[in-house]
C-alpha cells in the first residue's frame, strides 16, 4: 500500500503539545507503512499568518525528530489551483456571492444551528443582481450542488469511526472563497490533498465535521477520496481540547529551554503525558 500523510498547520501561532501529538501520528503512520510524510503550511489567511510562526514550526518538527519528505509547500503559493476550482464551480452555477457580515448572520433569527454554530441562513442565495463591487465571499449552494450530482450517497472511511455517510448539509452553505482570502480552508485543503496525492488524512477529530464538506467537494471536483484517521485529541485539565488558553508552554518554549524533543516525542508515543494532560479515548 502506498501511503502519503501530511501535517498541515496554519502558521497563526506557535505550536503546542496538541500539534506535536497530531504531527507525530501523521509522521509515524507514514513511516510504519514505508510511506511519505510531507509538510504543508496553510497560510492563505494573510492577516493572521506570520513568517516567524513558519520558522518556529520547521524548527519544532526537526527538534521532535519528525523529518518530512520533499519540499515544504505553502498554500499562499498555490492560489491558482484554488482559483481554477472556484471558476469551475462558479461556471456550474454552484456558488453565490454573499454580502452578509458575521453580525448579520448571528442576528438572523432564522439561522439554524449545526455542530459548529449557526448555519448560514441563505440570505444571499438567489440574489437577482448582486453588486460584486461590494465586499463579498463566495458560498457553495449545497442543495444545488448535491442535486447537480443526482443526490448521491457520499461515503468516506475513517480508521476510528469506520464507514461514514457524508452529510454536507450539516455545515450549511459553507464559504469557499473568503472576503479577505482567495480561498477558504475547506476548498484549499481538499484541492491540495488531492493534488499532492495524500492517501491518508491524519488529523484531529475536531476536524471530523469538516470532512462532510470535503467529501462533497471531492465529488464535485472529481477528486479521489483519501482514507481518514481523525485521531482523539489531547485534553487539558478541564477536559476540553488542549489549546493555548490552557497555558501549556509552546513547543518553541520547551525547545529553547533545552528540553530534548526526541525524548518528548518518545514519551508521547508511549502515552506518558505531562501532568494535567490526557488523551481522549478513541
Ligand atoms: N490547517 C488546519 C489547522 O491548523 C489543519 C488542516 C487539516 O489537517 O486538514 O487546524
py3Dmol code that shows the C-alpha trace and the ligand (Angstrom):
import py3Dmol

protein = """\
ATOM      1  CA  UNK A   1       0.000   0.000   0.000  1.00  0.00           C
ATOM      2  CA  UNK A   2       1.356   3.411  -0.940  1.00  0.00           C
ATOM      3  CA  UNK A   3       0.938   5.787   1.971  1.00  0.00           C
ATOM      4  CA  UNK A   4       1.305   9.568   1.947  1.00  0.00           C
ATOM      5  CA  UNK A   5       0.316  11.570   5.011  1.00  0.00           C
ATOM      6  CA  UNK A   6       0.790  15.240   5.741  1.00  0.00           C
ATOM      7  CA  UNK A   7       0.928  17.681   8.616  1.00  0.00           C
ATOM      8  CA  UNK A   8      -0.827  20.910   7.638  1.00  0.00           C
ATOM      9  CA  UNK A   9      -0.505  23.564  10.326  1.00  0.00           C
ATOM     10  CA  UNK A  10      -1.763  27.126   9.962  1.00  0.00           C
ATOM     11  CA  UNK A  11       1.077  29.488  10.943  1.00  0.00           C
ATOM     12  CA  UNK A  12      -1.146  31.713  13.054  1.00  0.00           C
ATOM     13  CA  UNK A  13       0.608  30.968  16.329  1.00  0.00           C
ATOM     14  CA  UNK A  14       3.271  28.778  17.908  1.00  0.00           C
ATOM     15  CA  UNK A  15       2.711  25.024  18.050  1.00  0.00           C
ATOM     16  CA  UNK A  16       1.864  23.329  21.351  1.00  0.00           C
ATOM     17  CA  UNK A  17       1.727  19.744  22.555  1.00  0.00           C
ATOM     18  CA  UNK A  18      -1.575  19.098  20.753  1.00  0.00           C
ATOM     19  CA  UNK A  19       0.110  19.878  17.438  1.00  0.00           C
ATOM     20  CA  UNK A  20       3.068  17.650  18.298  1.00  0.00           C
ATOM     21  CA  UNK A  21       0.585  14.857  19.057  1.00  0.00           C
ATOM     22  CA  UNK A  22      -1.090  15.258  15.668  1.00  0.00           C
ATOM     23  CA  UNK A  23       2.135  15.628  13.679  1.00  0.00           C
ATOM     24  CA  UNK A  24       3.532  12.544  15.407  1.00  0.00           C
ATOM     25  CA  UNK A  25       0.559  10.433  14.377  1.00  0.00           C
ATOM     26  CA  UNK A  26       0.736  11.543  10.750  1.00  0.00           C
ATOM     27  CA  UNK A  27       4.505  11.025  10.696  1.00  0.00           C
ATOM     28  CA  UNK A  28       4.526   7.648  12.438  1.00  0.00           C
ATOM     29  CA  UNK A  29       1.677   6.243  10.349  1.00  0.00           C
ATOM     30  CA  UNK A  30       3.586   7.064   7.165  1.00  0.00           C
ATOM     31  CA  UNK A  31       6.859   5.685   8.473  1.00  0.00           C
ATOM     32  CA  UNK A  32       5.248   2.481   9.799  1.00  0.00           C
ATOM     33  CA  UNK A  33       3.930   1.864   6.289  1.00  0.00           C
ATOM     34  CA  UNK A  34       7.096   2.803   4.413  1.00  0.00           C
ATOM     35  CA  UNK A  35       5.286   5.881   3.103  1.00  0.00           C
ATOM     36  CA  UNK A  36       5.878   9.589   2.711  1.00  0.00           C
ATOM     37  CA  UNK A  37       5.188  12.330   5.231  1.00  0.00           C
ATOM     38  CA  UNK A  38       5.000  15.887   3.943  1.00  0.00           C
ATOM     39  CA  UNK A  39       4.585  19.320   5.459  1.00  0.00           C
ATOM     40  CA  UNK A  40       2.130  21.863   4.108  1.00  0.00           C
ATOM     41  CA  UNK A  41       1.901  25.339   5.568  1.00  0.00           C
ATOM     42  CA  UNK A  42      -1.705  26.549   5.406  1.00  0.00           C
ATOM     43  CA  UNK A  43      -1.018  30.254   5.101  1.00  0.00           C
ATOM     44  CA  UNK A  44      -3.856  31.549   2.926  1.00  0.00           C
ATOM     45  CA  UNK A  45      -5.048  33.726   5.796  1.00  0.00           C
ATOM     46  CA  UNK A  46      -2.770  36.663   5.003  1.00  0.00           C
ATOM     47  CA  UNK A  47      -3.880  38.681   8.014  1.00  0.00           C
ATOM     48  CA  UNK A  48      -3.093  36.038  10.654  1.00  0.00           C
ATOM     49  CA  UNK A  49      -0.231  34.016   9.105  1.00  0.00           C
ATOM     50  CA  UNK A  50       3.289  35.074  10.115  1.00  0.00           C
ATOM     51  CA  UNK A  51       6.686  34.021   8.719  1.00  0.00           C
ATOM     52  CA  UNK A  52       8.102  33.766  12.246  1.00  0.00           C
ATOM     53  CA  UNK A  53       5.491  31.119  13.074  1.00  0.00           C
ATOM     54  CA  UNK A  54       6.520  29.179   9.948  1.00  0.00           C
ATOM     55  CA  UNK A  55      10.129  29.293  11.039  1.00  0.00           C
ATOM     56  CA  UNK A  56       9.230  28.019  14.515  1.00  0.00           C
ATOM     57  CA  UNK A  57       7.105  25.180  13.069  1.00  0.00           C
ATOM     58  CA  UNK A  58      10.026  23.904  10.981  1.00  0.00           C
ATOM     59  CA  UNK A  59      12.416  24.052  13.956  1.00  0.00           C
ATOM     60  CA  UNK A  60       9.869  22.396  16.274  1.00  0.00           C
ATOM     61  CA  UNK A  61       9.321  19.433  13.946  1.00  0.00           C
ATOM     62  CA  UNK A  62      13.064  18.931  13.478  1.00  0.00           C
ATOM     63  CA  UNK A  63      13.502  19.127  17.249  1.00  0.00           C
ATOM     64  CA  UNK A  64      10.842  16.427  17.731  1.00  0.00           C
ATOM     65  CA  UNK A  65      12.638  14.255  15.167  1.00  0.00           C
ATOM     66  CA  UNK A  66       9.670  14.370  12.771  1.00  0.00           C
ATOM     67  CA  UNK A  67      11.504  14.786   9.471  1.00  0.00           C
ATOM     68  CA  UNK A  68       9.391  15.415   6.383  1.00  0.00           C
ATOM     69  CA  UNK A  69       9.903  14.337   2.792  1.00  0.00           C
ATOM     70  CA  UNK A  70      10.473  16.737  -0.097  1.00  0.00           C
ATOM     71  CA  UNK A  71       9.909  20.457  -0.155  1.00  0.00           C
ATOM     72  CA  UNK A  72       7.635  22.223   2.285  1.00  0.00           C
ATOM     73  CA  UNK A  73       4.588  23.502   0.404  1.00  0.00           C
ATOM     74  CA  UNK A  74       2.873  26.808   1.090  1.00  0.00           C
ATOM     75  CA  UNK A  75      -0.784  27.338   0.252  1.00  0.00           C
ATOM     76  CA  UNK A  76      -0.109  31.022  -0.402  1.00  0.00           C
ATOM     77  CA  UNK A  77       1.878  29.922  -3.492  1.00  0.00           C
ATOM     78  CA  UNK A  78      -0.866  27.651  -4.806  1.00  0.00           C
ATOM     79  CA  UNK A  79      -3.672  30.166  -5.233  1.00  0.00           C
ATOM     80  CA  UNK A  80      -4.061  29.469  -8.962  1.00  0.00           C
ATOM     81  CA  UNK A  81      -5.182  25.925  -8.154  1.00  0.00           C
ATOM     82  CA  UNK A  82      -7.920  27.145  -5.815  1.00  0.00           C
ATOM     83  CA  UNK A  83      -8.941  29.815  -8.317  1.00  0.00           C
ATOM     84  CA  UNK A  84      -9.380  27.163 -11.025  1.00  0.00           C
ATOM     85  CA  UNK A  85     -11.587  25.062  -8.742  1.00  0.00           C
ATOM     86  CA  UNK A  86     -13.661  28.127  -7.854  1.00  0.00           C
ATOM     87  CA  UNK A  87     -14.052  29.072 -11.527  1.00  0.00           C
ATOM     88  CA  UNK A  88     -15.229  25.570 -12.315  1.00  0.00           C
ATOM     89  CA  UNK A  89     -17.865  25.566  -9.544  1.00  0.00           C
ATOM     90  CA  UNK A  90     -18.948  29.116 -10.342  1.00  0.00           C
ATOM     91  CA  UNK A  91     -19.387  28.281 -14.041  1.00  0.00           C
ATOM     92  CA  UNK A  92     -21.684  25.419 -12.993  1.00  0.00           C
ATOM     93  CA  UNK A  93     -23.829  27.864 -11.006  1.00  0.00           C
ATOM     94  CA  UNK A  94     -22.990  26.223  -7.677  1.00  0.00           C
ATOM     95  CA  UNK A  95     -21.537  29.301  -5.949  1.00  0.00           C
ATOM     96  CA  UNK A  96     -23.189  32.553  -4.977  1.00  0.00           C
ATOM     97  CA  UNK A  97     -21.750  35.802  -3.670  1.00  0.00           C
ATOM     98  CA  UNK A  98     -22.654  36.608  -0.088  1.00  0.00           C
ATOM     99  CA  UNK A  99     -22.503  40.096   1.391  1.00  0.00           C
ATOM    100  CA  UNK A 100     -23.528  39.239   4.959  1.00  0.00           C
ATOM    101  CA  UNK A 101     -21.305  40.102   7.894  1.00  0.00           C
ATOM    102  CA  UNK A 102     -20.826  37.752  10.847  1.00  0.00           C
ATOM    103  CA  UNK A 103     -23.084  40.081  12.831  1.00  0.00           C
ATOM    104  CA  UNK A 104     -25.826  39.824  10.167  1.00  0.00           C
ATOM    105  CA  UNK A 105     -25.705  36.035  10.406  1.00  0.00           C
ATOM    106  CA  UNK A 106     -25.654  35.981  14.214  1.00  0.00           C
ATOM    107  CA  UNK A 107     -28.604  38.388  14.283  1.00  0.00           C
ATOM    108  CA  UNK A 108     -30.684  36.326  11.902  1.00  0.00           C
ATOM    109  CA  UNK A 109     -33.470  34.701  13.884  1.00  0.00           C
ATOM    110  CA  UNK A 110     -33.870  32.047  11.251  1.00  0.00           C
ATOM    111  CA  UNK A 111     -30.247  30.854  11.361  1.00  0.00           C
ATOM    112  CA  UNK A 112     -30.380  27.098  12.023  1.00  0.00           C
ATOM    113  CA  UNK A 113     -27.610  25.622  14.169  1.00  0.00           C
ATOM    114  CA  UNK A 114     -25.112  22.990  13.101  1.00  0.00           C
ATOM    115  CA  UNK A 115     -22.345  21.257  15.093  1.00  0.00           C
ATOM    116  CA  UNK A 116     -20.052  24.274  14.550  1.00  0.00           C
ATOM    117  CA  UNK A 117     -22.540  27.029  15.466  1.00  0.00           C
ATOM    118  CA  UNK A 118     -25.135  28.932  13.460  1.00  0.00           C
ATOM    119  CA  UNK A 119     -25.527  27.817   9.877  1.00  0.00           C
ATOM    120  CA  UNK A 120     -25.774  30.389   7.142  1.00  0.00           C
ATOM    121  CA  UNK A 121     -29.491  31.152   6.757  1.00  0.00           C
ATOM    122  CA  UNK A 122     -29.254  31.615   2.983  1.00  0.00           C
ATOM    123  CA  UNK A 123     -29.972  35.353   2.929  1.00  0.00           C
ATOM    124  CA  UNK A 124     -27.918  35.984  -0.237  1.00  0.00           C
ATOM    125  CA  UNK A 125     -28.879  32.787  -2.060  1.00  0.00           C
ATOM    126  CA  UNK A 126     -30.692  33.738  -5.262  1.00  0.00           C
ATOM    127  CA  UNK A 127     -29.998  37.500  -5.223  1.00  0.00           C
ATOM    128  CA  UNK A 128     -31.139  38.997  -8.525  1.00  0.00           C
ATOM    129  CA  UNK A 129     -28.364  41.434  -9.361  1.00  0.00           C
ATOM    130  CA  UNK A 130     -25.557  41.134  -6.835  1.00  0.00           C
ATOM    131  CA  UNK A 131     -23.230  44.135  -6.766  1.00  0.00           C
ATOM    132  CA  UNK A 132     -19.813  42.485  -6.936  1.00  0.00           C
ATOM    133  CA  UNK A 133     -18.064  45.813  -6.323  1.00  0.00           C
ATOM    134  CA  UNK A 134     -19.070  45.419  -2.656  1.00  0.00           C
ATOM    135  CA  UNK A 135     -17.057  43.153  -0.317  1.00  0.00           C
ATOM    136  CA  UNK A 136     -18.341  39.590  -0.606  1.00  0.00           C
ATOM    137  CA  UNK A 137     -17.401  35.988  -0.115  1.00  0.00           C
ATOM    138  CA  UNK A 138     -18.488  33.031  -2.258  1.00  0.00           C
ATOM    139  CA  UNK A 139     -20.637  30.303  -0.764  1.00  0.00           C
ATOM    140  CA  UNK A 140     -21.399  26.834  -2.040  1.00  0.00           C
ATOM    141  CA  UNK A 141     -25.099  26.241  -2.657  1.00  0.00           C
ATOM    142  CA  UNK A 142     -25.018  22.814  -1.014  1.00  0.00           C
ATOM    143  CA  UNK A 143     -28.529  21.694  -2.007  1.00  0.00           C
ATOM    144  CA  UNK A 144     -27.949  22.687  -5.625  1.00  0.00           C
ATOM    145  CA  UNK A 145     -24.510  21.067  -5.623  1.00  0.00           C
ATOM    146  CA  UNK A 146     -25.914  17.781  -4.333  1.00  0.00           C
ATOM    147  CA  UNK A 147     -28.779  17.918  -6.830  1.00  0.00           C
ATOM    148  CA  UNK A 148     -26.310  18.552  -9.676  1.00  0.00           C
ATOM    149  CA  UNK A 149     -24.692  15.226  -8.802  1.00  0.00           C
ATOM    150  CA  UNK A 150     -28.032  13.416  -8.589  1.00  0.00           C
ATOM    151  CA  UNK A 151     -28.123  13.446  -4.762  1.00  0.00           C
ATOM    152  CA  UNK A 152     -25.588  10.623  -4.426  1.00  0.00           C
ATOM    153  CA  UNK A 153     -24.690   8.733  -1.276  1.00  0.00           C
ATOM    154  CA  UNK A 154     -21.256  10.106  -0.363  1.00  0.00           C
ATOM    155  CA  UNK A 155     -19.189   7.852   1.866  1.00  0.00           C
ATOM    156  CA  UNK A 156     -15.773   8.018   3.430  1.00  0.00           C
ATOM    157  CA  UNK A 157     -13.813   5.619   5.586  1.00  0.00           C
ATOM    158  CA  UNK A 158     -12.334   6.635   8.885  1.00  0.00           C
ATOM    159  CA  UNK A 159      -9.885   4.437  10.795  1.00  0.00           C
ATOM    160  CA  UNK A 160     -11.608   5.301  14.083  1.00  0.00           C
ATOM    161  CA  UNK A 161     -15.243   5.861  13.070  1.00  0.00           C
ATOM    162  CA  UNK A 162     -15.495   3.233  10.304  1.00  0.00           C
ATOM    163  CA  UNK A 163     -17.655   3.913   7.260  1.00  0.00           C
ATOM    164  CA  UNK A 164     -19.222   7.361   7.406  1.00  0.00           C
ATOM    165  CA  UNK A 165     -22.040   8.692   5.265  1.00  0.00           C
ATOM    166  CA  UNK A 166     -21.315  12.328   4.490  1.00  0.00           C
ATOM    167  CA  UNK A 167     -23.957  14.848   5.427  1.00  0.00           C
ATOM    168  CA  UNK A 168     -22.678  18.028   3.755  1.00  0.00           C
ATOM    169  CA  UNK A 169     -25.893  19.911   4.516  1.00  0.00           C
ATOM    170  CA  UNK A 170     -24.963  19.703   8.215  1.00  0.00           C
ATOM    171  CA  UNK A 171     -22.464  22.518   7.622  1.00  0.00           C
ATOM    172  CA  UNK A 172     -24.835  24.702   5.599  1.00  0.00           C
ATOM    173  CA  UNK A 173     -23.735  26.783   2.596  1.00  0.00           C
ATOM    174  CA  UNK A 174     -20.057  26.980   3.503  1.00  0.00           C
ATOM    175  CA  UNK A 175     -17.712  29.731   2.331  1.00  0.00           C
ATOM    176  CA  UNK A 176     -15.281  28.609  -0.395  1.00  0.00           C
ATOM    177  CA  UNK A 177     -13.659  31.999  -1.089  1.00  0.00           C
ATOM    178  CA  UNK A 178     -13.444  34.464   1.753  1.00  0.00           C
ATOM    179  CA  UNK A 179     -13.831  38.229   1.655  1.00  0.00           C
ATOM    180  CA  UNK A 180     -10.268  38.584   2.891  1.00  0.00           C
ATOM    181  CA  UNK A 181      -8.655  35.464   1.411  1.00  0.00           C
ATOM    182  CA  UNK A 182      -8.772  33.937  -2.084  1.00  0.00           C
ATOM    183  CA  UNK A 183      -9.925  30.522  -0.820  1.00  0.00           C
ATOM    184  CA  UNK A 184     -11.314  29.019   2.362  1.00  0.00           C
ATOM    185  CA  UNK A 185      -9.824  26.223   4.437  1.00  0.00           C
ATOM    186  CA  UNK A 186     -12.390  23.752   3.037  1.00  0.00           C
ATOM    187  CA  UNK A 187     -11.509  24.411  -0.581  1.00  0.00           C
ATOM    188  CA  UNK A 188      -7.725  24.685  -0.211  1.00  0.00           C
ATOM    189  CA  UNK A 189      -7.350  21.569   1.924  1.00  0.00           C
ATOM    190  CA  UNK A 190      -9.487  19.431  -0.391  1.00  0.00           C
ATOM    191  CA  UNK A 191      -7.747  20.601  -3.550  1.00  0.00           C
ATOM    192  CA  UNK A 192      -4.285  20.198  -2.022  1.00  0.00           C
ATOM    193  CA  UNK A 193      -4.783  16.765  -0.511  1.00  0.00           C
ATOM    194  CA  UNK A 194      -5.817  15.517  -3.940  1.00  0.00           C
ATOM    195  CA  UNK A 195      -3.190  17.443  -5.928  1.00  0.00           C
ATOM    196  CA  UNK A 196      -0.427  16.236  -3.627  1.00  0.00           C
ATOM    197  CA  UNK A 197      -1.564  12.625  -3.655  1.00  0.00           C
ATOM    198  CA  UNK A 198      -2.281  12.417   0.064  1.00  0.00           C
ATOM    199  CA  UNK A 199      -3.659   8.920   0.676  1.00  0.00           C
ATOM    200  CA  UNK A 200      -4.367   9.170   4.421  1.00  0.00           C
ATOM    201  CA  UNK A 201      -5.552  12.381   6.053  1.00  0.00           C
ATOM    202  CA  UNK A 202      -4.385  12.143   9.659  1.00  0.00           C
ATOM    203  CA  UNK A 203      -5.802  14.977  11.756  1.00  0.00           C
ATOM    204  CA  UNK A 204      -7.630  15.628  14.993  1.00  0.00           C
ATOM    205  CA  UNK A 205     -11.229  14.589  15.476  1.00  0.00           C
ATOM    206  CA  UNK A 206     -12.059  18.292  15.906  1.00  0.00           C
ATOM    207  CA  UNK A 207     -11.968  18.418  12.091  1.00  0.00           C
ATOM    208  CA  UNK A 208     -14.297  15.443  11.632  1.00  0.00           C
ATOM    209  CA  UNK A 209     -17.318  17.646  10.800  1.00  0.00           C
ATOM    210  CA  UNK A 210     -15.315  19.434   8.099  1.00  0.00           C
ATOM    211  CA  UNK A 211     -14.893  16.154   6.250  1.00  0.00           C
ATOM    212  CA  UNK A 212     -18.627  16.140   5.398  1.00  0.00           C
ATOM    213  CA  UNK A 213     -17.914  19.226   3.306  1.00  0.00           C
ATOM    214  CA  UNK A 214     -14.623  17.933   1.916  1.00  0.00           C
ATOM    215  CA  UNK A 215     -16.307  14.753   0.707  1.00  0.00           C
ATOM    216  CA  UNK A 216     -18.854  16.796  -1.264  1.00  0.00           C
ATOM    217  CA  UNK A 217     -16.107  18.960  -2.757  1.00  0.00           C
ATOM    218  CA  UNK A 218     -14.247  15.820  -3.845  1.00  0.00           C
ATOM    219  CA  UNK A 219     -17.358  14.595  -5.647  1.00  0.00           C
ATOM    220  CA  UNK A 220     -17.949  17.985  -7.295  1.00  0.00           C
ATOM    221  CA  UNK A 221     -14.354  18.440  -8.431  1.00  0.00           C
ATOM    222  CA  UNK A 222     -13.803  14.815  -9.498  1.00  0.00           C
ATOM    223  CA  UNK A 223     -11.117  14.249  -6.856  1.00  0.00           C
ATOM    224  CA  UNK A 224     -10.280  10.978  -5.106  1.00  0.00           C
ATOM    225  CA  UNK A 225     -11.355  10.429  -1.502  1.00  0.00           C
ATOM    226  CA  UNK A 226      -8.448   9.633   0.809  1.00  0.00           C
ATOM    227  CA  UNK A 227      -8.673   7.452   3.885  1.00  0.00           C
ATOM    228  CA  UNK A 228      -9.214   9.438   7.074  1.00  0.00           C
ATOM    229  CA  UNK A 229      -7.730   8.999  10.531  1.00  0.00           C
ATOM    230  CA  UNK A 230      -9.409  11.555  12.774  1.00  0.00           C
ATOM    231  CA  UNK A 231      -7.447  10.832  15.911  1.00  0.00           C
ATOM    232  CA  UNK A 232      -8.549  11.513  19.503  1.00  0.00           C
ATOM    233  CA  UNK A 233      -7.309  14.817  20.914  1.00  0.00           C
ATOM    234  CA  UNK A 234      -5.117  15.745  23.842  1.00  0.00           C
ATOM    235  CA  UNK A 235      -7.198  17.298  26.577  1.00  0.00           C
ATOM    236  CA  UNK A 236      -6.301  19.997  29.073  1.00  0.00           C
ATOM    237  CA  UNK A 237      -7.019  19.827  32.830  1.00  0.00           C
ATOM    238  CA  UNK A 238     -10.648  20.896  32.244  1.00  0.00           C
ATOM    239  CA  UNK A 239     -11.259  18.014  29.850  1.00  0.00           C
ATOM    240  CA  UNK A 240     -11.527  20.176  26.738  1.00  0.00           C
ATOM    241  CA  UNK A 241      -9.219  20.141  23.718  1.00  0.00           C
ATOM    242  CA  UNK A 242      -5.746  21.277  24.691  1.00  0.00           C
ATOM    243  CA  UNK A 243      -5.330  24.859  23.493  1.00  0.00           C
ATOM    244  CA  UNK A 244      -3.289  27.967  24.107  1.00  0.00           C
ATOM    245  CA  UNK A 245      -5.708  29.142  26.783  1.00  0.00           C
ATOM    246  CA  UNK A 246      -4.662  26.199  28.993  1.00  0.00           C
ATOM    247  CA  UNK A 247      -1.348  27.975  29.383  1.00  0.00           C
ATOM    248  CA  UNK A 248       0.706  24.940  28.343  1.00  0.00           C
ATOM    249  CA  UNK A 249       4.134  26.007  27.087  1.00  0.00           C
ATOM    250  CA  UNK A 250       4.672  26.171  23.336  1.00  0.00           C
ATOM    251  CA  UNK A 251       6.968  23.632  21.725  1.00  0.00           C
ATOM    252  CA  UNK A 252       9.301  26.516  20.993  1.00  0.00           C
ATOM    253  CA  UNK A 253       9.485  27.440  24.674  1.00  0.00           C
ATOM    254  CA  UNK A 254      10.355  23.843  25.592  1.00  0.00           C
ATOM    255  CA  UNK A 255      12.923  23.698  22.801  1.00  0.00           C
ATOM    256  CA  UNK A 256      14.582  26.936  23.839  1.00  0.00           C
ATOM    257  CA  UNK A 257      14.586  25.777  27.461  1.00  0.00           C
ATOM    258  CA  UNK A 258      16.824  22.914  26.364  1.00  0.00           C
ATOM    259  CA  UNK A 259      14.305  20.086  26.601  1.00  0.00           C
ATOM    260  CA  UNK A 260      15.043  17.008  24.480  1.00  0.00           C
ATOM    261  CA  UNK A 261      12.447  16.986  21.683  1.00  0.00           C
ATOM    262  CA  UNK A 262      13.048  13.413  20.562  1.00  0.00           C
ATOM    263  CA  UNK A 263      12.622  12.199  24.126  1.00  0.00           C
ATOM    264  CA  UNK A 264       9.383  14.181  24.351  1.00  0.00           C
ATOM    265  CA  UNK A 265       8.133  12.567  21.125  1.00  0.00           C
ATOM    266  CA  UNK A 266       9.012   9.157  22.538  1.00  0.00           C
ATOM    267  CA  UNK A 267       7.071   9.861  25.718  1.00  0.00           C
ATOM    268  CA  UNK A 268       4.048  10.942  23.667  1.00  0.00           C
ATOM    269  CA  UNK A 269       4.279   7.680  21.717  1.00  0.00           C
ATOM    270  CA  UNK A 270       4.229   5.772  24.994  1.00  0.00           C
ATOM    271  CA  UNK A 271       1.285   7.760  26.303  1.00  0.00           C
ATOM    272  CA  UNK A 272       3.405   9.405  29.022  1.00  0.00           C
ATOM    273  CA  UNK A 273       1.766  12.814  29.093  1.00  0.00           C
ATOM    274  CA  UNK A 274       2.616  15.833  31.235  1.00  0.00           C
ATOM    275  CA  UNK A 275       0.625  16.312  34.444  1.00  0.00           C
ATOM    276  CA  UNK A 276      -2.887  17.613  33.761  1.00  0.00           C
ATOM    277  CA  UNK A 277      -2.914  16.469  30.131  1.00  0.00           C
ATOM    278  CA  UNK A 278      -4.823  13.411  28.976  1.00  0.00           C
ATOM    279  CA  UNK A 279      -5.508  11.709  25.671  1.00  0.00           C
ATOM    280  CA  UNK A 280      -9.197  11.347  24.855  1.00  0.00           C
ATOM    281  CA  UNK A 281     -10.407   7.785  24.410  1.00  0.00           C
ATOM    282  CA  UNK A 282     -10.739   6.600  20.823  1.00  0.00           C
TER     283      UNK A 282
END
"""
ligand_1 = """\
10
LIG
N -4.596 23.910 8.897
C -5.522 23.249 9.754
C -5.234 23.607 11.209
O -4.146 24.019 11.520
C -5.466 21.727 9.686
C -5.800 21.226 8.362
C -6.025 19.743 8.237
O -5.278 18.948 8.830
O -6.905 19.388 7.489
O -6.129 23.463 12.008
"""
view = py3Dmol.view(width=600, height=400)
view.addModel(protein, "pdb")
view.setStyle({"model": 0}, {"cartoon": {"style": "trace"}})
view.addModel(ligand_1, "xyz")
view.setStyle({"model": 1}, {"stick": {}})
view.zoomTo()
view.show()
